């Protein structure tokens, strides 16, 4: 099955990749319809659907949706949002050609990685043993408030749905949405309520270039010091630059220690700084969750932590600011290729009484 150029608009792509479930409609060779809810991932060209291990006594090729596709590859997939607030209703419907991608192929491996990246539940399922359904979009229809935030989404849904994004659509982020992200960060807990952090918002291309060059110079030195080859150094630097240039908005998170309590002994003063760093992490998490709940995607980069003076100099910031991290904001260009797995809770829980 040949992958056709992407035909979804940026708004349709953003809506589609944020949905956790869709309905797949197939029909037999005789035209008998069949529809079923599915988990899916979109790579910017193809939509992939796993055939998981639940029907243990039925081969994947005997599933009704698979038999239909083998007889009639014309399918439709619809992802929608329902809300009691009907101003938030929306859907994207994709019609196209479906086919099976067999295991032990490069495309199958990439599709499985994408699906596991979007759904952590697949990490414990042997989906790599079954074919994957892949849909090449032919026509797309959409309706409603595609850009509306997922207001009714529960907190756990946001925690599990949020993911780190590296590739973004060339699509502008509204200023008011960025303000919501910063407002959420502002309400993070902090030592003594001092809010020992400051934010710098970067959108201009020339500013991104200055920042990337300043950090890249330091990172190149570090990589060469680590014995990395020239080829590896250039590849890693280019990947980092792309993350900065492709993101419509960068939010630089800086530590600001001037308002903290002071102590006569070094131990308590160091603990005070540690509390400030912890609260900066809380502000970052607030921002990431607010971005997701507002319809944005985001990534977290800690590169400034390794060259804070270079960053403050490149942006002409107060030298009392200590850059720690960058949050990239935008709309994901398809589902991210992978998601890091998490240790089981029983490994993390070390004491209970």
N, C-alpha and C positions, 0 to 999 in steps of 0.2 A: 504494500500500500504506500503510495507516494504522498509525502507531506506537502500540502499546498501552502503558499504564503499565508500568513495570518490575516484574517479578514475581520476580526473583532475590533471594534473601536477601543480606544484607551478606557472609556467609561465602562464598556461592556466587559473588557478584560478585568478591570479592577473589581467589578461586582462579582464576576464568575469565580475568580480565584479565592474570594473571601467566603464563599458558600461552602458549607460542610457536607451537604447532601444535594443530589439532583435526581431527576427521574429520567430513566433511559427508556425510550419507546422503540420497539422493534416490531417487525411484522414477518410472518412466515412467507414462503413462496406463494401461498394461496391468498395472502393478504390478511390473515388472522392477526389482529393486534395483540401486543403484549407490552406491559409497562411495569417497571420495578424501580424502587429507590436504590441509588448507588452512591458509593464514595468515589471521588474522581480527583484527578490532578491535570492541570493544563500547563504545557511547556512553552507556550507561545505559538505553537503550530498544531500540535495534536492534543487531544483530550484522552487521557488514559484511565481505564477502569480495571481494578484488580478482580480476579476470580479467586476468592479466598477459600479457606479450607473447611468451611462449615458443612457442605454436603459431602461427607466422607464416603458415603456409599454410592455417590453418583459422579462419574467422571465429568470433568469440567466441560468437555465437548458435548455432553448430553443435557446441559442446562438449556432451558427454553430460549433464553436470550441469545445463547451461543448458536443453537441450531437455527434460529431465525436469521442471525447475521450470516451464517454460512450459506443459507438459501437466498437471502435478500439483504445485501449490505447497506441499504438505505435506512438510516436511523435518525432519531431526534433525541436531543438531550435538553432538558429544561431545568434551570435553577431559579428558584424564586424566593422572595421574602414576603411573608405575611405578617401583618401587625394590626392590632385593633385600631391603631391610628392609620387610617387608610391613605394618608398623605405619604406614608412610607412604603406602600406596596410597590413591588417591582419584580421583573423577571427578565432573564436572557434565555432565548431558545436557539439552539444550534442544530441545524440539519446538515447531514453529511454522510460520508461513506465510512463504514466500520469494517474492521478486519481483526484477525487474531495475530498477535506477535508472540512467537514461540520462545520458550526458555532458551538460555545459553546463546543469546544473540546480544549484540551491543545495544540495540534499541530496547530490548526487553530489560536488560540490566539498568539502563537509564530510567525506564518507566517505573520499575520497582523502587529504585532509589528515590524518585520523585514522590511516589505514593507514600513510602515510609517516612519521608520528610514531612509530609502534610499530616499524616495520621500516625501518632505514636503507637496506636494499637496494633498496627501492622508489623511492628518490630518483633513481636512474638508469634507472628503467623508466617507460615512457609509459603508466602505468595509467589516466591521465585520459582516454585515447582510447577505452577500452572501458567497457561498463556495469559496475556494481558489483552483486553479489548482496547484498541486505539481507534479514535474517530478523527478523520480529516474533515474539518468544517467546510461546508459548501455555501450555505446561506445562514445568516444570523438575523433574528428579530429580537427586539427588546422593547420594554415599556416600563414606565413608572420612574420612581425616585431612585435611580441607580446609585447616586452619590450620597444618599442619606446615610447617616451613621446607624450602626446596629444598636439602637437605644435599649432594646429589651434583652440584649444578650447578657446572661448572668456572668458574674465575675469569673467562675471557673472556666466558662467558655472562652473568655478573653485570655485567661492564663494559659490554657492549652492551645488556643488557636493562634496566639501571637507567635511569630517566628522571626528570625533574623534574615533580613533581605539584603542582597548585594546588587541586584540589577533592577533598575527602575524604568518605568515608561517615561517618555519625553512629554510630561504632562505637568502643568503648573499646579502648585499647592496653594489654595486660598490662604490669605493672611489670617483670616479669622480662625481657621483650623489650627494653624501654627500657634496662635494665641491660646487656644484651648489646651494644647499640649503643654505649653509653658505654665499656664495657670494650674494644671494638675501637678506639675513639678513643684510649684511654689508651695503647695499644701503638704509636702512631704514632712515627716517628723524630723526634728533637728535638736541638737543639744541646747538646752535652755531657751529653745525657741529662737535662736539667733540666725537661723538660715545662712550658714557659712558657705554659700555657693552663689555663683553668678553665671548668667547664660549669655552667649554671643550667638546671634543668628546670622548665618552666611548664605546668601543666595547668588551673589554676583560671580560671574565666571572668572574674572580677573582676580578676585579675592581667593577663590578656590585654588587658582593656579599658584598664587603666592604661598598659600598654606601647604599645598602639596609639595612644592619645591623645598620649602623649609624642612618639613618632616622627612621628605625623601632623602635629602642630603645626609641627615643624621642616621636614617635607617640603612642607607647604603654603607656607611662606615661600620655600623654594627654587624651587618651581614657579612661584609668582607672580613671583619675581625673574627667571625665565627667560621671562616674558611669556606663560605659558599662560593660556588663557581660564578663567573660573570653572567652566564646564561640564566642561572637560577635567580641571581640578584635582580637582573633586568625584568624577569618574568614576575617576580613578587612585587617589585616596585610599580610595574605597570598595572597589576591587579589592584594595588592600593590606590593608585591615582584614579583608576576607573571608578572605584567606589565613591570617591569624593566628587568627581566630575559628573557622574551620571545621576547622583541624588539631587533633586531639585532644591532641597533645603538641608543645611548642616546646622546642628545646634551644638556648640562647643560648651562643655560643662567645666567650670573652673571652681577650684576650692578657694575660699576667701577667709583667711584666719584672723583678720584684724579685729573682729568683734567678739572673739572667744574670750572666756574667762582666762585669767593668767594666774599661775601658781609659782611659789618660790622654789619648788623642787621639780627636777626634770621628769620624774616618773609620772606625776599627775599631769604635767603639761603635755607629755606624749600621749597620755590617755585622752586628753581633751582633743587633740588632733585626730586620734583614731576615731572618736565619736563623730567628728566632722566628716571624715572620709566615709563612715558608715551612712551618714545622713545624705551625702552626695549620691551614694548608691540607691538610697530610697527615692531621691528626687528623679534619678534616671529611670527607675522602675515605674514610677508614677507616669513619667512622660511616655514611656514605651506602651503602657497599657492604655493611656489616653489616646495615643496615636491610633492604636488598633481599634478602639471603640469609636473613634471619629472617622473611620473609613480609610485611614492611612496604613502604610507599612513602614517598618523602621529597621535599622541596624545599629549595632553598638560597636564602636571602634575605640580602642584604648591607646592608639599610637601616640597621642599628645603626652601621655604620662612619661614617655621615654625621652621627650625633647621639649619640656615645657618652656624653656627660655626661647627656643627657636620659634615656637608658636606665638608667644606674646610679642616677640619682635616683629614677626611677619604681619600680625594684625594690629600692631601699635597699641597694645593693651597695657593697662597698669601693671608694672612688674610685681606688684603684691598679689596678683592673681596667679593661681597655679593650675594650668590646664591639665585635666585628667582624662577626658574622653570626648568623643564626638558621637552624637546620635544623628544618623542619616534618616531623612524623611522623604516619602514620596509614595508612588503607587507601583506595586510590584509588577514587573514585566514577566508574568507567569508565576507559577508556584516555584519557590526556591528549590534547588536541586537536592538538598539534603537537610536533615535536621538531626542535631546531635542527640544521641540517646541519653536517657537519665538513669542513674543507678536506682535499683529497687529501693523502696522506702525502708525495707528491713535492714539494708546495709547502712542507711543514714541515721536510723534511730538507734542511738547508742545507750540510752538510759530511759527507763520508765519505772516509776515507783508509785 
